[in-house]
């Protein structure tokens, strides 16, 4: 496809601006004035619309293709949520901070307050801060809270413990907060090895960071025991909420011993995901950690009026401007209230059912490291296909030609040639069957004609890239 500048035709115009009735300023420094006109493409409006429309049709998105990215939970976002966010488009984030502004913003503050209450109920926490702008920032905020909590009690702990299947942001956030990382290997059932965990735990551990279910899609049956062991060493339990979609309405992290939870609204509550933002990663905490939460915090006084708490000696301070990404929060609030308690439970039921359906139909074609009932996602290995020189990445590229976005590959790191599939609850059985057929076809081609997989994709504007070079020599402009 031609670039927008290559479409330019001299003399074509897409807009006619009225003559300026504003006096030309003569006070601008000469070095700031343009010597030659900007080299902008000359196009009609129709040229422009067709160019970008055709360009967009070459992209994969949840609106156009099945997106089975394991751990990333790329599910459909109901369009009604966009209308809900637009109801608040006139709300300026500074309004509530102005004298008398709280009275003008009772509706907007009410949304933040009610969303915090709903998320606290869903996660089993005592209070939720909606300020973090992404799951990773919520995670970082949570680790900072944990560090502040220990410091306030006169304890300076040294370590944060993570399983070897943890998300990469877990050790990264802990390291940025000044902790050393202890990694615990998984056992034969895909869970953190309990004996190694007991050996690693000591009184210098500040927190244990876990995803439950984990990145293999398995729920740890000994998670309560893990929490009790951590608490016996005065360590806090941190819940990475990336996989909350699997247990929504069924299990509350707070009820099984977790002290801090971040929630990825884009993964669980159908807000936008991808493209670098906007995001939202609200953070929930148990009672002892509330004084350390970021400010300002929305409070309800004895008269039922919402107000802002702006001062606290123990608060770690702001983690984001204003109150977070308000439009994203509004979408999540609409999603939760639209579905209600029973609807949220059906979300997790369907997500788990879909993942187990894929697992059962594909386990005869791909190696299954742990043949156990899974939760919202299942992890296969392409090690069987590797015997024919076919890697997980080759299967992923072939799926593009078949009209499916590839699943996550090479994660978790403790599975060789990992293929991680998360169908979510929003996909139909017909879509799942089409994807399964493509995966079975890829497995067959690995035996009969591996060259097809090695050359894929063949139907895209760009063929197979050198991904290592592309990452190291990134070109972000034309």
C-alpha positions in Angstrom: 0.0 0.0 0.0 1.3 3.5 -0.9 2.2 5.9 1.8 0.1 9.0 2.4 2.7 11.3 1.0 2.9 9.1 -2.2 -0.9 9.7 -2.7 -0.4 13.5 -2.9 -1.5 15.2 -6.1 -0.6 18.9 -6.6 -3.6 21.1 -6.3 -6.0 18.7 -4.6 -7.6 20.0 -1.4 -9.8 18.4 1.2 -10.8 21.5 3.1 -11.4 25.2 2.4 -10.6 27.4 5.3 -12.1 30.9 5.6 -9.8 33.9 5.2 -8.2 34.8 8.5 -9.6 37.8 10.3 -6.9 37.8 13.0 -4.1 40.3 12.7 -0.7 38.7 11.9 1.6 39.0 14.8 5.0 40.6 14.2 6.4 39.7 17.5 7.5 36.2 16.8 11.3 35.7 16.7 12.5 35.3 13.1 14.3 32.0 13.9 10.9 30.5 14.7 9.3 31.4 11.4 9.1 28.8 8.7 11.1 29.6 5.6 9.3 27.2 3.3 5.8 25.9 3.6 5.3 22.6 5.3 5.5 19.7 3.0 2.0 18.3 3.7 0.3 15.9 1.2 -2.3 17.5 -1.1 -5.4 15.2 -1.1 -9.1 15.4 -1.4 -11.2 14.4 1.6 -12.2 11.2 -0.2 -8.6 10.3 -0.9 -7.8 10.7 2.8 -10.8 8.8 4.1 -10.1 5.9 1.7 -6.4 5.8 2.5 -6.9 5.4 6.3 -9.9 3.2 6.0 -8.0 0.7 3.8 -5.0 1.0 6.0 -7.1 0.1 9.1 -8.6 -2.9 7.3 -5.1 -4.5 7.2 -4.9 -4.4 11.0 -6.0 -7.2 13.4 -8.3 -6.1 16.2 -10.9 -7.6 18.5 -13.6 -6.0 16.3 -12.3 -7.8 13.2 -10.6 -11.1 14.3 -10.5 -13.6 17.1 -7.7 -12.5 19.5 -6.7 -15.5 21.7 -3.8 -13.8 23.5 -3.2 -15.8 26.6 -2.8 -13.7 29.8 -3.8 -10.5 27.9 -7.5 -11.1 27.8 -8.4 -9.3 24.6 -12.2 -9.6 24.8 -14.9 -7.6 23.1 -15.9 -4.3 24.6 -19.7 -3.6 24.4 -20.4 -0.4 22.5 -22.9 0.8 25.1 -19.9 1.4 27.4 -18.7 4.1 25.1 -22.1 5.9 25.6 -21.6 5.7 29.3 -18.2 7.3 29.2 -19.5 10.1 27.0 -22.0 11.1 29.7 -19.1 12.6 31.6 -17.3 14.3 28.8 -18.0 17.7 30.2 -16.4 16.9 33.5 -13.0 18.6 33.9 -10.7 16.9 36.3 -9.7 20.1 38.0 -13.3 21.1 38.9 -13.5 19.1 42.1 -10.2 20.6 43.4 -11.5 24.2 43.0 -13.3 26.1 45.8 -16.8 24.8 45.9 -16.0 22.4 43.1 -17.0 19.3 45.1 -20.6 20.4 45.0 -20.5 20.6 41.2 -19.0 17.1 40.9 -21.1 14.9 43.2 -22.1 12.7 40.2 -18.6 12.2 39.0 -17.2 11.7 42.5 -20.1 9.3 43.1 -19.0 7.2 40.2 -15.5 6.9 41.5 -16.7 6.2 45.0 -19.2 3.6 43.9 -16.7 1.9 41.5 -14.3 1.7 44.4 -17.0 0.1 46.6 -17.9 -2.4 43.8 -14.3 -3.4 43.2 -13.6 -3.8 46.9 -16.6 -6.1 47.2 -15.5 -8.1 44.1 -11.9 -8.5 45.4 -12.5 -8.8 49.1 -10.5 -5.7 49.9 -11.5 -2.9 52.3 -10.8 0.1 50.1 -9.8 0.6 46.4 -7.9 3.5 44.9 -8.9 4.2 41.2 -5.9 6.4 40.5 -3.3 4.1 38.8 -3.3 4.5 35.0 -2.5 0.9 34.1 -2.1 -2.5 35.6 1.7 -2.1 35.8 1.3 1.2 37.6 -1.2 -0.3 40.0 1.3 -3.0 40.7 4.1 -0.5 41.2 1.8 1.5 43.5 1.0 -1.6 45.5 4.7 -2.5 46.1 5.3 1.1 47.2 2.5 0.8 49.7 3.9 -2.5 51.0 7.4 -0.8 51.4 5.8 2.2 53.2 3.8 -0.1 55.5 6.9 -2.0 56.6 8.9 1.2 57.0 6.2 2.7 59.2 6.5 -0.3 61.5 10.3 0.2 61.7 11.1 -2.8 59.5 13.3 -2.6 56.4 12.8 -5.8 54.5 15.0 -7.0 51.7 13.2 -9.4 49.4 10.1 -10.0 47.3 9.3 -13.6 46.3 7.8 -14.5 43.0 7.0 -17.9 41.2 9.0 -18.7 38.1 5.7 -18.4 36.1 5.0 -14.8 37.2 4.3 -11.9 34.9 7.5 -10.0 34.1 6.1 -6.9 35.7 6.1 -8.5 39.1 9.9 -8.8 39.6 10.4 -5.5 37.7 8.0 -3.6 40.0 9.6 -5.1 43.1 13.1 -4.3 41.8 12.1 -0.7 41.0 10.9 -0.4 44.6 14.3 -1.4 45.9 13.8 -5.1 46.6 15.8 -8.1 45.6 13.9 -10.9 43.9 13.7 -14.5 45.0 12.3 -16.7 42.2 10.7 -20.0 43.2 10.4 -22.8 40.7 7.2 -24.6 39.8 6.5 -28.2 40.8 5.3 -31.1 38.7 1.7 -29.9 38.8 2.5 -26.5 37.5 2.1 -24.8 40.9 4.9 -23.1 42.9 6.9 -25.9 44.6 5.9 -25.8 48.2 9.1 -27.2 49.6 11.2 -24.7 47.7 8.8 -21.9 48.8 9.2 -22.9 52.5 13.0 -22.8 52.1 12.9 -19.4 50.4 10.6 -17.7 53.0 12.3 -15.8 55.7 11.6 -12.7 57.9 13.4 -10.5 55.4 10.7 -11.1 52.7 8.4 -8.1 52.4 5.9 -9.7 50.0 4.9 -12.6 47.9 3.6 -11.7 44.5 1.3 -14.2 42.8 -1.2 -14.6 40.1 -4.0 -17.0 41.0 -4.9 -18.8 38.7 -1.3 -18.7 37.5 0.0 -18.1 33.9 -0.5 -21.8 33.1 -4.2 -21.3 33.7 -4.1 -23.4 36.9 -5.6 -22.5 40.2 -3.3 -23.3 43.1 -5.1 -25.5 45.5 -2.7 -24.6 48.3 -3.0 -20.9 48.0 -4.4 -20.4 51.5 -1.5 -22.3 52.9 0.9 -20.1 51.0 -0.8 -17.0 52.4 -0.6 -18.3 55.9 3.1 -19.1 55.6 3.9 -15.7 54.2 1.9 -14.0 57.0 3.8 -16.0 59.6 7.0 -14.3 58.4 5.3 -10.9 58.5 5.2 -10.7 54.7 2.2 -9.4 52.7 0.5 -11.3 49.9 0.2 -9.4 46.6 -2.4 -10.5 44.1 -1.7 -9.7 40.4 -5.2 -9.2 39.1 -4.4 -10.1 35.5 -6.3 -13.4 35.7 -9.3 -12.2 37.8 -11.5 -12.9 34.8 -11.2 -16.6 35.6 -12.7 -16.4 39.2 -14.9 -13.4 38.9 -17.8 -13.7 41.4 -16.6 -17.1 42.5 -13.5 -16.4 44.6 -12.4 -13.2 46.3 -8.6 -12.8 46.7 -9.1 -11.1 50.1 -11.0 -14.1 51.4 -8.1 -16.5 50.7 -5.4 -14.3 52.4 -4.3 -11.6 49.9 -3.6 -8.1 51.3 -3.1 -6.1 48.1 -4.8 -6.5 44.8 -4.5 -4.6 41.5 -7.2 -5.0 38.9 -6.7 -4.8 35.2 -9.9 -3.2 34.1 -9.1 -3.9 30.4 -8.7 -7.6 31.1 -11.7 -8.2 33.4 -14.2 -5.4 32.9 -14.2 -4.8 29.1 -12.5 -1.4 28.9 -10.1 -0.7 26.0 -6.9 -2.7 25.8 -3.8 -2.2 23.7 -2.2 0.6 21.7 -0.4 2.0 24.7 -3.5 3.2 26.5 -5.5 4.6 28.0 -5.6 2.0 30.8 -6.7 1.7 34.4 -5.3 -0.5 37.2 -7.2 0.3 40.4 -5.5 -0.9 43.6 -7.3 -2.6 46.5 -5.9 -3.0 50.0 -6.8 -4.4 53.4 -7.5 -2.1 56.3 -3.9 -1.8 57.6 -2.7 -0.4 54.3 -5.5 2.2 53.8 -3.5 5.1 55.3 -0.8 4.7 52.7 -3.0 4.9 49.7 -2.4 7.8 47.1 -4.3 11.1 47.4 -6.7 12.6 46.8 -9.2 10.0 48.0 -13.0 10.2 47.6 -14.8 10.1 50.9 -18.4 10.1 52.0 -19.1 12.3 55.1 -21.8 11.7 57.7 -24.4 13.5 55.6 -23.8 11.3 52.6 -22.0 14.1 50.8 -18.9 13.1 48.8 -15.7 15.0 49.4 -12.0 14.7 48.8 -9.4 13.8 51.4 -6.2 15.6 50.3 -3.9 15.2 53.4 -2.4 12.1 55.1 0.9 11.8 56.8 1.4 8.2 55.7 0.2 8.5 52.1 2.8 7.6 49.4 1.4 10.7 47.5 0.0 10.8 44.0 0.6 8.1 41.5 -1.2 9.8 38.7 -2.8 13.2 37.8 -6.3 13.8 39.0 -8.4 10.6 39.6 -7.0 8.3 36.9 -8.3 7.7 33.4 -11.9 8.7 34.2 -13.4 7.6 30.8 -12.0 4.1 31.3 -13.3 4.0 34.9 -16.7 5.0 33.7 -16.8 2.1 31.1 -15.9 -0.4 33.9 -18.5 1.0 36.2 -21.1 0.6 33.4 -20.0 -2.9 32.7 -20.2 -4.1 36.3 -23.6 -2.5 37.0 -24.9 -3.7 33.6 -24.1 -7.3 34.4 -24.7 -7.4 38.1 -23.5 -10.2 40.4 -25.0 -13.1 38.5 -23.8 -11.7 35.2 -20.2 -11.4 36.4 -20.3 -15.0 37.6 -21.5 -16.1 34.1 -18.5 -14.2 32.6 -16.0 -16.4 34.5 -18.1 -19.6 33.9 -18.1 -19.0 30.1 -14.4 -18.0 30.1 -13.4 -21.2 31.9 -15.7 -23.4 29.8 -14.3 -22.0 26.5 -10.6 -22.6 27.6 -11.3 -26.2 28.7 -13.1 -26.8 25.4 -10.0 -25.7 23.4 -7.7 -27.7 25.8 -9.7 -30.9 25.3 -9.9 -30.6 21.5 -6.2 -29.8 21.0 -4.4 -31.9 23.5 -4.2 -34.8 21.0 -2.3 -32.5 18.6 0.0 -30.5 20.8 1.9 -31.4 23.9 0.0 -30.4 27.1 2.5 -29.8 29.9 -0.2 -30.2 32.6 -3.2 -32.2 31.7 -5.4 -30.8 34.4 -8.7 -28.8 34.3 -7.6 -25.2 33.4 -9.2 -21.9 34.2 -9.5 -19.1 31.7 -6.5 -20.1 29.6 -4.6 -23.2 28.5 -0.9 -23.6 27.7 0.4 -26.0 25.1 3.9 -26.7 23.9 5.0 -27.0 20.3 7.9 -29.2 21.3 6.3 -32.1 19.3 6.3 -29.9 16.2 9.8 -28.8 16.9 11.0 -32.3 15.9 10.1 -31.2 12.3 11.8 -27.9 12.6 8.6 -26.0 13.3 8.6 -23.6 16.3 5.7 -22.0 18.2 6.4 -18.7 16.3 5.9 -20.5 12.9 2.5 -21.8 14.0 1.6 -18.3 15.2 2.5 -16.8 11.8 0.4 -19.4 10.0 -2.6 -18.5 12.1 -2.4 -15.0 10.7 -2.9 -16.4 7.2 -6.0 -18.2 8.5 -7.5 -15.0 9.8 -6.7 -15.4 13.5 -4.5 -13.2 15.6 -1.8 -15.5 17.1 -2.0 -16.6 20.7 0.8 -15.7 23.1 3.9 -17.7 22.4 7.0 -18.4 24.5 5.3 -17.4 27.7 5.2 -18.6 30.4 9.0 -19.0 30.3 8.9 -22.3 32.2 7.2 -24.1 29.2 9.3 -24.9 26.2 7.9 -23.5 22.9 4.8 -22.3 24.9 1.5 -21.5 23.1 -0.8 -19.8 25.5 -4.5 -19.5 24.5 -7.2 -17.5 26.2 -10.5 -17.5 24.3 -12.4 -15.3 26.9 -16.1 -15.5 27.4 -17.2 -13.4 24.5 -16.4 -15.8 21.6 -18.9 -18.3 20.2 -18.4 -22.0 19.8 -18.4 -21.5 16.0 -15.4 -19.1 16.3 -13.6 -21.5 18.7 -14.2 -24.4 16.3 -12.7 -22.4 13.4 -9.6 -21.6 15.5 -9.2 -25.2 16.6 -9.5 -26.4 13.0 -6.7 -24.0 12.0 -4.5 -25.2 14.9 -5.1 -28.8 14.0 -4.3 -28.0 10.3 -1.0 -26.4 11.4 -0.1 -29.5 13.4 -0.7 -31.6 10.3 1.3 -29.3 8.1 4.2 -29.6 10.6 4.3 -33.3 9.7 3.5 -33.2 6.0 4.7 -29.8 4.6 6.5 -27.7 7.3 7.7 -25.3 4.6 4.2 -23.7 4.6 4.5 -22.8 8.2 8.1 -21.6 7.9 7.2 -19.2 5.1 4.0 -17.8 6.7 2.4 -15.3 6.6 1.9 -15.1 2.9 -1.3 -13.0 2.8 -0.2 -9.9 4.7 1.2 -6.7 3.3 4.5 -7.6 5.0 5.9 -11.1 5.0 8.0 -12.7 7.8 10.1 -10.1 9.7 13.3 -10.4 11.5 11.7 -9.7 14.8 15.0 -9.5 16.8 16.3 -6.8 14.4 13.0 -5.0 14.4 13.0 -4.8 18.2 16.6 -3.6 18.3 16.5 -1.2 15.4 13.0 0.2 15.8 11.9 2.7 13.2 9.0 4.8 14.4 8.8 7.4 11.6 8.7 7.3 7.8 
